[in-house]
């Protein structure tokens, strides 16, 4: 029997968190390649630390990487460095320990393994195979308008609004920040906040009380009326001082915030990161497809909650399995969905997913902070996996 009364917590991190700086640089590299070659292959990892940014990984792309010379096309290496500096500048790092103009930059990206290319690329006799083996999960819940877990949605929104204040100027905030929201659920629905944690980097010499005076009104504006009570426990910069932050305070790596990127712990995770990977990598594209399907199931009113698992084998086009869990809230047989859902996206092969969702576009840098899900679909194809255009077809299955 599932519990109906419980506490649940999710966290988020800001665009200036060292791991998120790395994610944004990696996804900016993906966009750079896809803008020049929609069929490019990118697996870019970024490391950030005190005044240093390092790129590594495997790449392939027309007009960017010369496979004959196994080197960059003329001028491209400089453009990649300029791109990394632009990302850091846009985040807002102009600190002694990490400054967009002065950090040391090293680029160790290299050509894609021929073995991977042979196993994955489409030929006249076989469809494009998955870029790796693995399991991917998608999830949706009707507890917020975005069909996301409320704890994560509020954690993201707090940091987005604090970042907007910082970018507008005139505050004491600096780029690095984390949030954590604990809600009490009654009858399976969130009803109040029991704990709020926000740690944000701030200008030198500012007090904990001064930081709280900026942060607390933002939190109160984000949470629904009545969620904050006299019993809500607040921890704003609980260590007292947070002046040294970002990559100067801690090393950042691409792909270390996979729970922040997805569902805040409310759903399983297959373990694969998204950022830095082109959409032929099913770690990314199949996870987007699973979210797309799960969101449409809930939007169609077929369940209050939906978790979908897809699995793949490297070099093989067809998914190895499709699993649907409606968590006891379903108005349709889960086996029916397992049978019918893949057909709604062309069989859920890697190429069908990319074509259905229009993923071969430079739309990824924007995903790398404040979550890949629960966002608004954009006119240029960004966040296409958040569309609910399958609702009518799903209702017809019930």
C-alpha positions as CSV (number, residue, x, y, z in Angstrom):
1,X,0.0,0.0,0.0
2,X,1.5,3.4,-1.0
3,X,1.8,6.0,1.7
4,X,-0.4,9.1,1.5
5,X,1.2,11.2,4.3
6,X,4.9,11.9,4.1
7,X,7.8,14.4,3.8
8,X,9.8,14.7,0.6
9,X,12.7,16.8,-0.4
10,X,14.4,17.9,-3.6
11,X,17.3,20.2,-4.3
12,X,18.5,22.5,-7.1
13,X,21.7,24.3,-7.9
14,X,22.1,27.6,-9.8
15,X,23.8,28.3,-13.1
16,X,26.9,29.4,-11.2
17,X,27.3,26.1,-9.4
18,X,30.7,24.6,-10.6
19,X,29.1,21.5,-12.0
20,X,26.5,23.6,-13.8
21,X,29.2,25.8,-15.3
22,X,30.7,22.6,-16.7
23,X,27.3,21.4,-18.0
24,X,26.6,24.7,-19.7
25,X,30.0,24.8,-21.5
26,X,29.6,21.2,-22.6
27,X,26.1,21.9,-24.0
28,X,27.3,25.1,-25.7
29,X,29.9,22.9,-27.5
30,X,27.0,20.5,-28.6
31,X,25.1,23.5,-30.0
32,X,28.2,24.8,-31.8
33,X,28.6,21.4,-33.6
34,X,24.9,21.0,-34.4
35,X,24.6,24.5,-35.8
36,X,27.2,23.5,-38.4
37,X,26.3,19.8,-38.9
38,X,22.9,18.5,-37.6
39,X,24.4,14.9,-37.8
40,X,27.4,15.8,-35.7
41,X,28.6,13.5,-32.9
42,X,29.6,15.1,-29.6
43,X,30.6,13.7,-26.2
44,X,32.1,16.7,-24.4
45,X,33.1,16.6,-20.8
46,X,34.2,19.8,-19.0
47,X,36.2,20.3,-15.8
48,X,36.2,23.6,-14.0
49,X,38.4,24.6,-11.1
50,X,40.2,27.7,-9.8
51,X,40.9,29.8,-12.9
52,X,40.9,26.8,-15.2
53,X,38.6,25.1,-17.7
54,X,39.4,21.8,-19.4
55,X,37.5,20.1,-22.2
56,X,37.8,16.4,-23.2
57,X,35.8,13.9,-25.2
58,X,35.0,12.5,-28.6
59,X,33.7,14.6,-31.5
60,X,32.8,14.4,-35.2
61,X,31.3,17.1,-37.4
62,X,31.5,18.6,-40.9
63,X,33.0,22.0,-41.0
64,X,34.3,21.7,-37.4
65,X,36.5,18.6,-37.2
66,X,38.6,17.3,-40.2
67,X,38.5,13.6,-40.0
68,X,41.3,13.3,-42.6
69,X,43.8,15.4,-40.6
70,X,42.3,14.4,-37.3
71,X,42.3,18.0,-36.3
72,X,40.1,21.2,-36.1
73,X,39.2,23.0,-39.2
74,X,41.0,26.4,-39.4
75,X,39.9,28.8,-36.7
76,X,37.5,26.5,-35.0
77,X,39.7,25.8,-31.9
78,X,39.8,29.6,-31.2
79,X,36.0,29.7,-31.6
80,X,35.6,26.9,-29.0
81,X,37.7,28.8,-26.5
82,X,35.7,32.0,-27.1
83,X,32.5,30.0,-26.6
84,X,33.7,28.7,-23.2
85,X,34.6,32.2,-22.1
86,X,31.3,33.6,-23.3
87,X,29.4,31.0,-21.2
88,X,31.3,31.9,-18.1
89,X,30.9,35.6,-18.8
90,X,27.1,35.3,-19.2
91,X,26.9,33.4,-15.9
92,X,28.6,36.4,-14.3
93,X,32.0,35.2,-13.1
94,X,34.5,38.1,-12.8
95,X,36.2,37.0,-9.6
96,X,39.9,36.7,-8.7
97,X,39.6,32.9,-8.5
98,X,37.5,32.5,-11.6
99,X,37.2,35.2,-14.3
100,X,35.9,34.7,-17.8
101,X,38.7,36.7,-19.4
102,X,41.7,35.2,-17.5
103,X,41.0,31.5,-16.8
104,X,43.5,29.0,-18.3
105,X,41.8,27.0,-21.1
106,X,42.8,23.5,-22.4
107,X,41.0,21.7,-25.2
108,X,41.5,17.9,-25.3
109,X,38.5,17.0,-27.6
110,X,39.5,14.5,-30.2
111,X,38.0,12.5,-33.1
112,X,35.3,9.9,-32.4
113,X,36.4,6.3,-32.1
114,X,36.0,4.5,-35.4
115,X,34.7,1.4,-33.5
116,X,31.8,3.4,-32.1
117,X,31.0,5.0,-35.5
118,X,30.8,1.6,-37.2
119,X,28.5,0.2,-34.6
120,X,26.1,3.2,-34.4
121,X,25.9,4.8,-37.8
122,X,23.1,3.9,-40.2
123,X,23.8,2.0,-43.4
124,X,21.8,0.9,-46.4
125,X,21.0,-2.4,-44.6
126,X,20.5,-1.2,-40.9
127,X,19.0,1.6,-39.0
128,X,21.0,3.9,-36.8
129,X,21.8,2.1,-33.6
130,X,21.8,3.4,-30.1
131,X,25.0,5.2,-29.1
132,X,25.3,3.1,-26.0
133,X,23.5,0.5,-23.9
134,X,21.5,1.8,-20.9
135,X,18.2,2.4,-19.2
136,X,16.4,5.8,-19.3
137,X,13.4,7.0,-17.3
138,X,10.7,9.5,-17.8
139,X,8.3,10.8,-15.2
140,X,5.3,13.1,-14.8
141,X,3.0,14.0,-11.8
142,X,-0.1,16.2,-11.7
143,X,1.0,18.0,-8.5
144,X,2.2,21.1,-10.5
145,X,0.9,22.7,-13.7
146,X,4.2,21.7,-15.4
147,X,3.4,18.1,-14.3
148,X,6.6,17.9,-12.3
149,X,7.4,17.1,-8.6
150,X,6.5,20.2,-6.6
151,X,9.7,20.0,-4.4
152,X,11.9,20.2,-7.5
153,X,9.8,22.8,-9.3
154,X,9.9,25.2,-6.4
155,X,13.7,24.5,-5.8
156,X,14.4,25.4,-9.4
157,X,12.2,28.5,-9.4
158,X,13.8,29.9,-6.2
159,X,17.2,29.9,-7.8
160,X,16.0,31.2,-11.2
161,X,14.4,34.2,-9.5
162,X,17.5,34.9,-7.4
163,X,19.6,34.7,-10.5
164,X,17.3,37.1,-12.3
165,X,17.8,39.6,-9.4
166,X,21.5,39.2,-9.6
167,X,21.6,39.7,-13.4
168,X,19.4,42.8,-13.0
169,X,22.1,44.3,-10.7
170,X,22.0,46.0,-7.3
171,X,22.0,42.9,-5.1
172,X,24.6,41.3,-2.9
173,X,24.3,37.9,-4.6
174,X,27.1,36.1,-6.5
175,X,26.6,33.3,-9.0
176,X,27.0,30.1,-7.0
177,X,23.8,28.9,-5.1
178,X,21.9,25.9,-4.0
179,X,18.3,25.4,-2.8
180,X,16.4,22.6,-1.1
181,X,12.7,22.4,-0.4
182,X,11.0,19.9,1.9
183,X,7.2,19.5,1.6
184,X,4.7,17.6,3.6
185,X,2.3,15.5,1.5
186,X,-1.3,14.8,2.7
187,X,-3.4,12.3,0.7
188,X,-0.5,12.2,-1.8
189,X,-0.6,16.0,-2.5
190,X,1.8,18.7,-1.2
191,X,0.2,20.9,1.4
192,X,2.9,22.8,3.3
193,X,6.7,23.5,3.5
194,X,8.4,22.1,6.5
195,X,11.9,23.1,5.6
196,X,13.6,25.6,3.3
197,X,17.4,25.6,2.7
198,X,19.1,28.2,0.5
199,X,22.9,28.7,0.4
200,X,24.0,31.5,-1.9
201,X,27.4,33.1,-2.6
202,X,27.4,36.8,-1.6
203,X,29.6,39.8,-1.8
204,X,32.4,40.2,0.6
205,X,31.5,41.4,4.1
206,X,27.8,40.8,3.9
207,X,26.1,39.2,6.9
208,X,23.8,36.2,7.1
209,X,20.9,38.5,8.0
210,X,21.6,40.6,4.9
211,X,21.5,37.6,2.6
212,X,18.3,36.4,4.3
213,X,16.7,39.7,3.6
214,X,17.2,39.1,-0.1
215,X,16.4,35.4,-0.2
216,X,13.4,35.0,2.0
217,X,11.0,37.3,0.0
218,X,11.9,35.3,-3.1
219,X,11.0,32.0,-1.5
220,X,7.8,33.3,-0.1
221,X,6.8,34.5,-3.6
222,X,7.6,31.2,-5.2
223,X,5.7,28.8,-2.8
224,X,1.9,28.7,-3.0
225,X,-0.1,30.7,-0.5
226,X,-0.3,28.9,2.8
227,X,2.6,26.6,2.2
228,X,4.9,28.6,4.5
229,X,3.7,28.5,8.1
230,X,5.1,29.4,11.5
231,X,6.5,25.9,11.8
232,X,8.5,26.1,8.6
233,X,12.2,25.7,9.4
234,X,14.5,28.1,7.5
235,X,18.2,27.6,6.8
236,X,19.6,30.5,4.8
237,X,23.4,30.3,4.4
238,X,23.6,28.0,7.4
239,X,27.4,28.1,7.4
240,X,27.3,31.8,8.0
241,X,29.7,33.0,5.3
242,X,29.7,32.0,1.6
243,X,32.1,34.4,-0.2
244,X,34.3,31.9,-2.0
245,X,32.2,29.9,-4.5
246,X,31.9,28.6,-8.0
247,X,34.9,26.8,-9.5
248,X,37.2,28.6,-7.2
249,X,35.4,27.0,-4.2
250,X,34.9,23.5,-5.6
251,X,35.8,21.6,-8.7
252,X,33.0,21.2,-11.3
253,X,32.4,18.3,-13.7
254,X,29.9,17.7,-16.5
255,X,27.1,15.3,-15.5
256,X,27.3,15.4,-11.7
257,X,23.8,16.9,-11.1
258,X,21.7,14.2,-12.9
259,X,19.0,14.3,-10.2
260,X,18.7,18.1,-10.3
261,X,18.5,17.8,-14.1
262,X,15.6,15.3,-14.0
263,X,13.0,14.7,-11.2
264,X,14.6,15.6,-7.9
265,X,14.6,12.1,-6.7
266,X,10.9,11.5,-7.2
267,X,11.6,9.0,-10.0
268,X,14.3,6.4,-10.8
269,X,17.3,7.5,-12.9
270,X,19.2,5.3,-15.3
271,X,22.5,7.0,-14.4
272,X,23.4,8.6,-17.7
273,X,24.0,12.4,-17.8
274,X,22.5,14.6,-20.5
275,X,24.8,17.6,-21.0
276,X,27.7,17.4,-23.5
277,X,26.0,14.7,-25.6
278,X,24.5,15.0,-29.0
279,X,21.0,13.6,-29.5
280,X,22.1,10.3,-31.0
281,X,23.1,9.4,-27.4
282,X,20.1,7.7,-25.9
283,X,21.2,8.8,-22.5
284,X,19.8,12.1,-23.6
285,X,17.3,11.5,-26.4
286,X,15.5,8.5,-25.0
287,X,15.2,10.2,-21.6
288,X,13.6,13.1,-23.3
289,X,11.3,10.7,-25.2
290,X,10.4,8.9,-21.9
291,X,9.5,12.3,-20.3
292,X,7.5,13.3,-23.4
293,X,5.4,10.1,-23.2
294,X,4.9,10.1,-19.4
295,X,3.9,13.8,-19.5
296,X,1.3,13.1,-22.2
297,X,-0.1,10.2,-20.3
298,X,-0.7,12.4,-17.3
299,X,-1.9,15.3,-19.4
300,X,-4.4,13.0,-21.0
301,X,-5.9,12.2,-17.6
302,X,-4.9,8.5,-17.8
303,X,-3.0,8.7,-14.5
304,X,-2.0,11.1,-11.7
305,X,1.6,9.8,-11.9
306,X,3.5,8.0,-14.6
307,X,7.0,6.5,-14.8
308,X,8.3,5.1,-18.1
309,X,11.5,3.1,-18.5
310,X,13.2,2.5,-21.9
311,X,16.2,0.3,-22.5
312,X,18.7,0.1,-25.3
313,X,21.7,-1.9,-26.6
314,X,24.6,-0.2,-28.3
315,X,24.3,-0.4,-32.1
316,X,20.7,-1.7,-31.9
317,X,17.9,0.5,-33.1
318,X,14.9,-1.1,-31.4
319,X,14.4,-0.6,-27.6
320,X,15.0,-3.7,-25.6
321,X,12.1,-3.0,-23.3
322,X,9.3,-0.6,-22.5
323,X,8.0,-0.5,-18.9
324,X,5.1,1.7,-17.6
325,X,4.2,2.2,-14.0
326,X,1.1,4.3,-13.2
327,X,1.7,4.0,-9.4
328,X,-1.8,2.7,-8.7
329,X,-3.4,5.9,-10.2
330,X,-4.1,4.6,-13.7
331,X,-7.3,4.6,-15.7
332,X,-5.9,2.4,-18.4
333,X,-4.1,-1.0,-18.4
334,X,-0.3,-0.4,-18.2
335,X,0.3,-3.2,-20.6
336,X,-1.8,-1.3,-23.2
337,X,0.5,1.7,-22.9
338,X,3.6,-0.5,-23.1
339,X,2.3,-1.8,-26.4
340,X,1.1,1.4,-27.9
341,X,3.4,4.2,-26.7
342,X,6.4,3.3,-28.8
343,X,4.3,3.5,-32.0
344,X,3.4,7.1,-31.2
345,X,7.1,8.0,-31.7
346,X,8.0,5.8,-34.6
347,X,8.9,2.8,-32.6
348,X,11.2,4.7,-30.2
349,X,14.3,4.1,-32.2
350,X,17.1,6.6,-31.8
351,X,16.5,8.2,-35.2
352,X,12.7,8.2,-34.8
353,X,13.0,10.0,-31.5
354,X,15.3,12.6,-32.9
355,X,13.0,13.2,-35.9
356,X,9.8,13.2,-33.9
357,X,11.1,15.7,-31.3
358,X,13.3,17.6,-33.7
359,X,16.4,17.1,-31.6
360,X,19.1,17.8,-34.2
361,X,19.2,21.5,-33.5
362,X,21.4,23.8,-31.3
363,X,18.9,23.9,-28.4
364,X,20.8,22.4,-25.6
365,X,22.8,25.1,-23.7
366,X,19.5,26.5,-22.4
367,X,18.7,23.0,-20.8
368,X,21.9,22.9,-18.7
369,X,20.6,24.9,-15.7
370,X,17.3,24.7,-13.8
371,X,16.3,21.4,-15.2
372,X,15.7,19.7,-18.5
373,X,12.0,19.1,-17.7
374,X,9.0,21.1,-16.6
375,X,10.0,23.9,-19.1
376,X,8.0,25.6,-21.8
377,X,8.3,24.4,-25.4
378,X,9.9,27.1,-27.5
379,X,9.3,28.2,-31.1
380,X,12.7,27.1,-32.4
381,X,12.2,23.6,-31.1
382,X,13.7,24.0,-27.6
383,X,12.1,21.7,-25.0
384,X,10.0,20.0,-27.6
385,X,9.7,17.0,-25.3
386,X,7.5,19.1,-23.0
387,X,4.7,19.3,-25.7
388,X,1.4,17.6,-24.9
389,X,0.4,16.9,-28.5
390,X,-0.3,13.2,-28.0
391,X,-3.2,13.8,-25.6
392,X,-6.0,13.1,-28.0
393,X,-4.4,10.0,-29.3
394,X,-3.8,8.7,-25.8
395,X,-7.4,9.4,-24.7
396,X,-8.6,7.3,-27.6
397,X,-6.8,4.3,-26.0
398,X,-8.7,4.4,-22.8
